[in-house]
Amino acid sequence: MDANTDNLLNQVNLICQKHDEIARITGEHFNIFQTLGLQTDELSHSRIIAEFLNPRGSHGRGGVFLKLFLAQTVELGHDPKPEGGEAQKQREECAQRLEAYAQNQGLENTRVVTEKTTESGRTDIVIFGGQATIVIENKINAGDGEGQLARYREDFPDATIIYLTLYGRLPSDYSTGGDKGAYDLSISYQKHIVNWLEQCKENSANFSYVRETIAQYINLLKSLTGQSRRHEMTGEIGETVARSLENLKSAVTIVKSMDDIKRKILRTHVIPVLEALATELHLELTYDCPDNERYWARGFKNELLQRHGMHIHFRFNEKYFDGWFVGICYHSWKTFSGKNELLDFIKVCANECGRIQDGKMWPYGLSERYGNGDVLADLAGVKLLKEKSIVERGVDEIRYLFGKIQAFEKSKQANNG
């Protein structure tokens, strides 16, 4: 590493330390939602959002929050997009329906439900109004289910279907079945939900408990989407990088090197451990994992897991490495939709461990998110996030799961014998 690059890293490190100290002094790191482990639990996020949207919710603000959400959604529907054509026409019609709903009807009879069961699955949030039905498909970490949005369109043909993700990514053809009419709008936590909640907070000035709860939830979402104080820190780092030609050259060198750095850390500190574990437990280590475009992942499987349409999944966020997951993963929506004796057995055994999730493709597992390169630092052994490294904790969890799988096999053999 040359002197200029080393100097830039020192400058960036000082900026990071300054903002970490500000966060410590202000108590920004405290968040009750994070303490409860709700960062990436999609069902919990759906319930929180649904409660705010519900005119009869415990917040006591009536239809104020729902009206603010509808107003933002209407604006988004009228916003022209590059593709134009039928897609733009569909958005305009969607916006007009919602506008009429918000202006011409009292909202007191609106029903908001989560995990609505239909013939084709469970819908995350459904808002039932007299003149409009709104379906919100909520994605935090989960990938798209096979034909998921296409089925929701069949279940709710006249509804406005909104696809909600952290950063506003569009649904895949795997989910829509190639039908652009399978959904109406794509929104993000990063922009749309945070902006809506900021408006809700402003409209709750005299409701201190509600206001502070909204503020805590906004901070959680900003942390999940790389905002909060990190946004200010990033701006300051940008100014430092742009201050000189030498700094810019050093920054470009670092960016170009990051993929190689990640690969080296994984090749040196992660893959050998997982290969050794697969050999020890007589499991097959596979690269065939869902959403490989978004995650660096490895799967563990054997004949029993394959028979139940599952594997044990170990993954990291591919781009930022700001989070990791280890647990049970389904291979397809079809296996998720059916009864699964193996998963039921694991859930019963593991309920006291707090590992159960209500995710669709990832129904059971340990999931954590961090920032500022903490995950990579942990993997490289530079800075441990907890007493045990991520890889050590992941290995412990896989051994635990495999032990439950073996117990399930023995119980089935005993029952059949």
VMD Tcl script that draws the C-alpha trace (Angstrom):
set ca {
  {0.00 0.00 0.00}
  {1.45 3.40 -0.97}
  {1.75 6.37 1.42}
  {-1.17 8.26 -0.16}
  {-3.57 5.33 0.30}
  {-2.38 4.82 3.87}
  {-2.92 8.54 4.57}
  {-6.46 8.43 3.16}
  {-7.35 5.41 5.29}
  {-6.09 7.24 8.38}
  {-8.25 10.26 7.55}
  {-11.33 8.09 7.00}
  {-10.65 6.22 10.24}
  {-10.60 9.52 12.18}
  {-13.96 10.50 10.64}
  {-15.46 7.14 11.60}
  {-14.17 7.46 15.16}
  {-15.64 10.96 15.48}
  {-19.11 9.87 14.34}
  {-19.00 6.74 16.53}
  {-18.27 8.98 19.52}
  {-21.16 11.31 18.63}
  {-23.49 8.32 18.40}
  {-22.28 7.08 21.79}
  {-22.81 10.45 23.48}
  {-26.29 10.98 22.01}
  {-27.43 7.40 22.70}
  {-28.10 6.84 19.00}
  {-26.94 3.24 19.23}
  {-29.81 2.38 21.58}
  {-32.88 1.09 19.78}
  {-35.54 -1.05 21.41}
  {-36.44 -2.69 18.09}
  {-32.83 -3.79 17.62}
  {-32.66 -4.98 21.23}
  {-35.66 -7.20 20.55}
  {-33.93 -8.60 17.44}
  {-36.53 -7.32 14.99}
  {-34.14 -5.85 12.41}
  {-34.84 -8.33 9.62}
  {-37.97 -10.09 10.89}
  {-40.41 -9.42 8.06}
  {-43.50 -10.37 10.03}
  {-42.63 -7.90 12.79}
  {-42.10 -5.10 10.25}
  {-45.42 -5.95 8.61}
  {-47.20 -5.81 11.96}
  {-45.63 -2.46 12.88}
  {-46.50 -0.87 9.53}
  {-50.00 -2.35 9.59}
  {-50.62 -0.94 13.08}
  {-49.65 2.56 11.94}
  {-51.85 2.21 8.84}
  {-54.85 1.00 10.82}
  {-57.32 3.86 11.55}
  {-58.47 1.85 14.56}
  {-54.91 1.20 15.75}
  {-53.75 1.75 19.32}
  {-51.85 4.90 18.27}
  {-55.09 6.88 18.61}
  {-54.42 9.01 15.52}
  {-57.37 7.63 13.56}
  {-56.92 7.74 9.80}
  {-54.17 10.38 9.79}
  {-51.32 7.94 9.13}
  {-53.25 6.05 6.46}
  {-54.13 9.31 4.67}
  {-50.46 10.31 4.64}
  {-49.52 6.92 3.20}
  {-52.22 7.17 0.53}
  {-51.11 10.69 -0.41}
  {-47.52 9.53 -0.93}
  {-48.67 6.48 -2.89}
  {-50.89 8.61 -5.12}
  {-47.96 10.92 -5.82}
  {-45.78 7.95 -6.71}
  {-48.46 6.63 -9.07}
  {-48.57 9.93 -10.95}
  {-44.78 10.13 -11.19}
  {-43.75 9.39 -14.81}
  {-41.32 6.51 -15.31}
  {-38.99 5.89 -18.26}
  {-40.81 2.82 -19.56}
  {-44.13 4.69 -20.06}
  {-46.79 2.83 -22.07}
  {-49.11 0.34 -20.36}
  {-47.07 0.36 -17.15}
  {-47.51 4.12 -16.78}
  {-51.21 3.85 -17.60}
  {-51.62 1.18 -14.92}
  {-49.88 3.36 -12.32}
  {-52.07 6.34 -13.22}
  {-55.25 4.28 -12.86}
  {-53.96 2.94 -9.53}
  {-53.27 6.49 -8.32}
  {-56.74 7.65 -9.35}
  {-58.40 4.80 -7.44}
  {-56.44 5.57 -4.30}
  {-57.06 9.30 -4.64}
  {-60.80 8.70 -4.81}
  {-60.59 6.37 -1.83}
  {-58.67 8.90 0.29}
  {-60.85 11.91 -0.59}
  {-64.38 10.57 -0.87}
  {-64.69 8.02 1.89}
  {-64.26 8.07 5.62}
  {-61.52 5.70 6.70}
  {-63.05 4.54 9.96}
  {-64.37 1.33 8.39}
  {-61.03 0.37 6.86}
  {-59.63 -2.99 7.98}
  {-55.90 -3.69 7.98}
  {-54.75 -7.28 8.39}
  {-51.39 -9.07 8.26}
  {-50.60 -12.58 7.02}
  {-53.90 -12.82 5.17}
  {-54.33 -16.45 4.09}
  {-55.55 -17.06 0.55}
  {-55.70 -20.13 -1.67}
  {-52.18 -19.42 -2.92}
  {-50.37 -18.41 0.25}
  {-50.14 -15.69 2.88}
  {-50.21 -11.99 1.98}
  {-48.12 -9.72 4.21}
  {-50.45 -6.69 4.57}
  {-53.94 -6.15 3.14}
  {-55.89 -2.90 3.54}
  {-59.59 -3.42 2.95}
  {-61.45 -0.18 2.18}
  {-64.90 0.35 0.75}
  {-63.60 1.68 -2.58}
  {-60.13 0.18 -2.68}
  {-58.11 -2.80 -1.58}
  {-54.35 -2.42 -1.14}
  {-52.00 -5.41 -0.94}
  {-48.45 -4.85 0.32}
  {-45.87 -7.57 -0.30}
  {-43.06 -6.93 2.18}
  {-39.48 -8.07 1.49}
  {-36.59 -7.47 3.89}
  {-34.16 -10.29 3.15}
  {-36.42 -12.91 1.62}
  {-36.26 -13.59 -2.09}
  {-39.23 -13.73 -4.43}
  {-41.49 -16.76 -4.30}
  {-42.28 -18.60 -7.49}
  {-45.21 -16.83 -9.19}
  {-45.92 -15.01 -5.92}
  {-47.15 -11.66 -7.23}
  {-48.92 -13.33 -10.14}
  {-50.93 -15.40 -7.64}
  {-51.75 -12.34 -5.55}
  {-53.12 -10.67 -8.69}
  {-55.39 -13.68 -9.16}
  {-56.47 -13.52 -5.51}
  {-57.01 -9.72 -5.58}
  {-57.73 -8.82 -9.24}
  {-58.93 -5.26 -8.50}
  {-56.46 -4.41 -5.76}
  {-53.51 -2.04 -5.82}
  {-50.52 -4.34 -5.28}
  {-47.45 -2.67 -3.78}
  {-44.04 -4.35 -3.69}
  {-42.01 -3.12 -0.69}
  {-38.26 -3.77 -0.32}
  {-35.37 -2.13 1.52}
  {-34.07 -0.23 -1.51}
  {-36.97 -0.31 -3.96}
  {-35.79 -3.12 -6.21}
  {-38.28 -4.36 -8.78}
  {-39.79 -7.83 -8.44}
  {-38.28 -10.55 -10.59}
  {-40.00 -12.36 -13.45}
  {-39.82 -15.40 -11.17}
  {-42.40 -13.66 -8.96}
  {-44.52 -11.91 -11.61}
  {-44.46 -14.75 -14.13}
  {-43.30 -12.13 -16.66}
  {-46.56 -10.17 -16.27}
  {-45.86 -6.50 -15.56}
  {-49.49 -6.16 -14.51}
  {-48.92 -8.49 -11.55}
  {-48.12 -5.46 -9.39}
  {-48.75 -1.71 -9.51}
  {-46.03 0.09 -7.55}
  {-42.58 -0.62 -6.16}
  {-41.60 1.30 -3.01}
  {-38.68 1.23 -0.58}
  {-38.10 1.41 3.16}
  {-35.09 3.62 2.42}
  {-37.13 6.42 0.87}
  {-40.90 5.95 0.91}
  {-41.51 4.32 4.29}
  {-38.98 6.57 6.07}
  {-40.48 9.70 4.46}
  {-44.01 8.57 5.37}
  {-43.00 7.89 8.98}
  {-41.29 11.29 9.23}
  {-44.64 12.84 8.27}
  {-46.42 10.64 10.82}
  {-43.98 11.82 13.50}
  {-44.59 15.46 12.61}
  {-48.33 14.85 12.92}
  {-47.91 13.32 16.39}
  {-46.31 16.25 18.19}
  {-48.80 16.03 21.07}
  {-48.68 12.22 21.29}
  {-45.31 11.75 22.95}
  {-45.31 7.94 23.25}
  {-46.41 7.52 19.63}
  {-43.92 10.14 18.41}
  {-40.95 8.55 20.19}
  {-41.90 5.06 19.02}
  {-42.05 6.29 15.43}
  {-38.66 7.97 15.91}
  {-37.15 4.70 17.17}
  {-38.58 2.79 14.22}
  {-37.29 5.40 11.76}
  {-33.80 5.02 13.26}
  {-34.04 1.25 12.84}
  {-34.99 1.60 9.16}
  {-32.24 4.15 8.56}
  {-29.76 1.76 10.10}
  {-31.03 -1.09 7.91}
  {-30.73 1.03 4.77}
  {-27.38 2.70 5.49}
  {-28.68 6.11 6.48}
  {-28.82 7.77 9.95}
  {-25.51 9.23 11.11}
  {-23.67 7.03 8.63}
  {-25.19 9.21 5.90}
  {-23.54 12.31 7.40}
  {-20.31 10.37 7.85}
  {-20.39 9.27 4.21}
  {-20.79 12.89 3.11}
  {-17.77 13.91 5.16}
  {-15.72 11.04 3.75}
  {-16.76 12.11 0.24}
  {-15.50 15.62 0.86}
  {-12.20 14.23 2.13}
  {-11.77 11.96 -0.90}
  {-12.52 14.81 -3.32}
  {-10.04 17.13 -1.63}
  {-7.06 16.06 -3.75}
  {-6.11 14.04 -6.82}
  {-4.03 11.73 -4.62}
  {-7.02 10.98 -2.39}
  {-9.24 10.27 -5.39}
  {-6.65 7.87 -6.87}
  {-6.30 6.11 -3.52}
  {-10.10 5.78 -3.16}
  {-10.40 4.27 -6.65}
  {-7.62 1.80 -5.82}
  {-9.42 0.76 -2.63}
  {-12.78 0.34 -4.41}
  {-11.20 -1.76 -7.16}
  {-9.55 -3.94 -4.54}
  {-12.63 -4.63 -2.40}
  {-13.94 -7.62 -4.36}
  {-10.50 -9.24 -4.20}
  {-10.29 -8.47 -0.47}
  {-13.69 -10.12 0.16}
  {-12.77 -13.18 -1.90}
  {-9.46 -13.55 -0.05}
  {-11.14 -13.32 3.37}
  {-13.75 -15.90 2.37}
  {-11.20 -18.21 0.75}
  {-8.86 -18.02 3.76}
  {-11.17 -17.81 6.79}
  {-14.60 -19.16 5.80}
  {-14.61 -21.76 3.02}
  {-12.04 -24.14 4.61}
  {-14.06 -24.18 7.85}
  {-17.31 -24.95 6.02}
  {-15.65 -27.66 3.93}
  {-14.26 -29.30 7.06}
  {-17.67 -29.13 8.74}
  {-19.39 -30.75 5.76}
  {-16.87 -33.60 5.87}
  {-17.30 -34.00 9.63}
  {-21.13 -34.18 9.45}
  {-21.25 -36.16 6.19}
  {-23.19 -33.36 4.46}
  {-22.83 -32.14 0.89}
  {-21.60 -28.54 0.56}
  {-23.45 -26.86 -2.31}
  {-23.38 -23.55 -4.16}
  {-26.98 -24.05 -5.28}
  {-28.71 -21.51 -3.02}
  {-31.63 -19.10 -3.67}
  {-30.88 -15.47 -4.53}
  {-27.23 -16.02 -5.38}
  {-27.21 -12.64 -7.10}
  {-27.75 -10.92 -3.73}
  {-25.88 -13.21 -1.36}
  {-22.61 -15.05 -0.97}
  {-24.03 -18.35 0.20}
  {-23.24 -21.99 0.82}
  {-25.74 -24.74 1.52}
  {-25.47 -28.03 3.42}
  {-27.72 -30.89 2.42}
  {-28.22 -34.62 2.66}
  {-30.86 -37.04 1.39}
  {-33.31 -36.26 4.23}
  {-33.12 -32.49 3.75}
  {-33.53 -32.84 0.00}
  {-36.58 -35.04 0.50}
  {-38.18 -32.24 2.52}
  {-37.19 -29.57 -0.03}
  {-34.79 -27.81 2.34}
  {-31.15 -27.26 3.09}
  {-29.08 -25.60 5.83}
  {-28.10 -22.18 4.54}
  {-25.11 -19.96 5.46}
  {-24.92 -16.59 3.72}
  {-23.69 -13.00 3.67}
  {-24.99 -9.94 1.88}
  {-23.03 -10.04 -1.38}
  {-22.37 -6.32 -1.86}
  {-21.82 -4.83 1.59}
  {-21.35 -7.86 3.85}
  {-23.39 -5.95 6.44}
  {-25.37 -8.98 7.58}
  {-25.32 -12.76 7.82}
  {-27.77 -15.64 8.25}
  {-27.55 -19.31 9.11}
  {-30.58 -21.59 9.26}
  {-33.12 -23.60 7.31}
  {-33.95 -22.53 3.76}
  {-36.60 -23.86 1.37}
  {-35.74 -24.52 -2.25}
  {-39.09 -23.37 -3.64}
  {-42.49 -21.96 -2.77}
  {-44.07 -25.37 -3.32}
  {-42.15 -26.98 -0.48}
  {-42.92 -23.99 1.76}
  {-46.65 -24.25 1.07}
  {-46.97 -27.88 2.12}
  {-46.78 -29.57 5.51}
  {-43.20 -30.20 6.58}
  {-42.71 -32.70 9.40}
  {-38.96 -32.10 9.67}
  {-39.33 -28.34 10.09}
  {-42.15 -28.79 12.61}
  {-39.88 -31.09 14.64}
  {-37.00 -28.58 14.60}
  {-39.28 -25.71 15.62}
  {-40.68 -27.63 18.59}
  {-37.17 -28.52 19.77}
  {-35.75 -25.04 19.23}
  {-38.57 -22.79 20.39}
  {-36.80 -21.92 23.64}
  {-33.70 -20.80 21.71}
  {-35.46 -17.84 20.07}
  {-34.42 -18.88 16.57}
  {-37.84 -19.28 14.97}
  {-38.63 -16.81 12.21}
  {-41.80 -16.33 10.22}
  {-40.01 -15.74 6.95}
  {-41.33 -17.53 3.90}
  {-38.27 -19.06 2.29}
  {-36.19 -18.79 5.48}
  {-38.49 -20.04 8.26}
  {-35.85 -20.77 10.90}
  {-32.47 -19.25 11.63}
  {-30.09 -16.83 13.26}
  {-29.82 -13.47 11.49}
  {-27.78 -10.36 12.34}
  {-26.96 -7.06 10.64}
  {-24.00 -4.76 11.27}
  {-22.31 -1.84 9.53}
  {-19.00 -0.16 8.79}
  {-17.25 -3.33 7.65}
  {-17.79 -5.07 10.99}
  {-18.73 -8.40 9.40}
  {-15.61 -8.53 7.21}
  {-13.46 -7.48 10.17}
  {-14.96 -10.31 12.23}
  {-14.37 -12.86 9.45}
  {-10.76 -11.74 9.06}
  {-10.19 -11.94 12.83}
  {-9.39 -8.22 13.07}
  {-12.31 -7.38 15.37}
  {-14.76 -9.86 16.85}
  {-18.37 -8.68 17.16}
  {-19.05 -11.09 20.05}
  {-17.11 -13.57 22.16}
  {-17.21 -16.05 19.28}
  {-16.65 -15.16 15.64}
  {-19.45 -15.30 13.09}
  {-17.98 -18.44 11.55}
  {-17.72 -20.15 14.95}
  {-21.33 -19.24 15.79}
  {-22.44 -20.38 12.35}
  {-20.69 -23.72 12.80}
  {-22.32 -24.15 16.23}
  {-25.75 -23.47 14.74}
  {-25.23 -25.92 11.86}
  {-24.12 -28.64 14.30}
  {-27.22 -27.91 16.41}
  {-29.52 -28.17 13.40}
  {-27.87 -31.34 12.16}
  {-28.30 -32.85 15.63}
  {-32.04 -32.11 15.44}
  {-32.18 -33.65 11.97}
  {-30.57 -36.83 13.30}
  {-33.02 -36.86 16.23}
  {-35.90 -36.55 13.76}
  {-34.60 -39.51 11.75}
  {-34.31 -41.66 14.88}
  {-37.81 -40.74 16.04}
  {-39.28 -41.63 12.62}
  {-37.43 -44.95 12.59}
  {-38.65 -45.73 16.09}
  {-42.26 -44.91 15.17}
  {-42.07 -46.98 12.02}
  {-40.42 -49.87 13.82}
}
mol new
graphics top color blue
foreach p $ca { graphics top sphere $p radius 0.5 }
foreach p [lrange $ca 0 end-1] q [lrange $ca 1 end] { graphics top cylinder $p $q radius 0.2 }
display resetview
